[in-house]
Amino acid sequence: MEGNSVKWVRLGDYIEQCDERNTAGSNYPVIGINRDKTFMPTVANLDGVDIAKYKIVSKGMFVFSGMQTGRDICIRIGLYDKDQPALISPAYTTFFINKENDVLPEFFFMYFNRDESDRYGWFISDSSVRANLDWPRFLDIEIPLPSVAEQQKAVNVWRAFRKIKEQNEAKAAPLMQLCQSYIQELKHKYPMQEIGPYIEEYDERNSNEAYGLDDVRGISIEKKIIDTKANMDGVKLSPYKVFRPNTFCYVTITSRNGEKITLSLNNDNRCYIVSSSYITFRINQEDQILPRFLYLWFCRPEFDRYARFNSWGSAREAFSFEDMKRCKVPLPPIAVQQAIVNIYKCANEARQIAEEADRLSREVCPALLQHVIHS
C-alpha cells in the first residue's frame, strides 16, 4: 500500500517477540499498563504469586495486550523507557523492534498512541463479551514507514513535550511534599483552633439567572472544580447557588464517596453556579487565615478521614456545616501561611505545565504524524 512517497509495511516484518522470564527471582518492581499507554505500579494482589513466571521488561521493549473490555476501546501498548528493568504479568506480550535502522521505537509508539490506531485495533478485534486483538492479526497491521530522518523530526517534537512533562513533574512532587510537611509541623508549633469563628456560610442564588449553562460547575473528591456531569436538559438555573472567587464549596454527603469529602476553593477570577444542595462558605477574617492556607489543610488525607469519621446518618452520612465549624486548624502568622501557599503555587504551576505538555504531546503529535506521512 502506498501513500504519496511513503510506503506502507507489514508490522510483523519489523518486530520480534521476546519472552524472558524472571527465573532468577530478581526483585524488580512489578508494573501494569494503563489505557493511556503509560506504565504504573501493579494493582494486582501478589500474595502467593510466583513472580518467577513474570516477564522481564527492559528499556526499549514494548508491552502489548490485545484484550479490550467494555468501552475501553484502545490498544494497550507501552514503550518501556526506564533504566531499571521491571516485571509484568505473563499475560502480556513483550516485543522489540528488530530493524531500528528502518523504524525508530518512539515513532512506532507514537503511531499507536493515537485515537485512530485505537479505533482501528478495535475494528479488527474479534469476540463478543470482550474484544481481543490477537497477536497474529496485530502483526498483519500495515503502518506507514517514512524515512528515518522524517521519523526523527516527529520523535524530536514528542521528546520535547515529554521532557517538559517529566521535568515539571519532578519539580512538583517534592514541592507538594514540602508543603504538606510544613503544614504537618504547624500542629506541633501552634495551638489548634476551631475554624467556626473564622468562616460563615453564604447562600446567594442565581435568582435573576445572570449565570447560564456555561457557568455550571461541579466539584470532585480531588478537591477541584470540574465541568458538571449532570444532565442539564430542561433544568432551571435560578435555584443554583453562586460560587464566588476565593470562597469554598462542598458536598455534605460523604458516604460512598471514596472515603473522601467533595470540596473545593474557587481560585478563579470568575463566578460559577453550583447545585443548591452544595454548601458555600467564606472566610470572614482573612487577616487571621488565608483561604488558600485553609484549602491546603482540607486537601490533607487526614481531613478526609476526619470528615468521614464525623459524618452522621444511616442510609446516607453527612458532614454538616456545624460539623465543619468544629474542625480545628493551627493558625500561624499570616506571613507563615503565605510562605506555605507560595510553595504550593509553585508546585501547582509545575503540575499544570506538566499536564499541558502531556495534553499537547497527545494532540500535536498525531497531527505531526499525519504531516510526515502525507508530505
Secondary structure, DSSP 8 states (H G I E B T S, - for coil): -EETTEEEEEGGGTEEEE--B-TT-----EEEE-TTS-EEE--S--TT--GGGSEEE-TT-EEEE-EE-TT--S-EEEE---SS-EEE-TTSEEEEES-TTT--HHHHHHHHSSHHHHHHHHHT-B-SSSEE--HHHHHT-EEEE--HHHHHHHHHHHHHHHHHHHHHHHHHHHHHHHHHHHHHHHHHHS-EEESGGGEEE---B-TT--S-GGGBEEE-TTS-EEE--S--TT---TTSEEE-TT-EEE-SB-TTSTT---EEE--SSS-EEE-TTSEEEEES-TTT--HHHHHHHHTSHHHHHHHHHT-EESSSEE--HHHHHT-EEE---HHHHHHHHHHHHHHHHHHHHHHHHHHHHHHHHHHHHHHHHH-
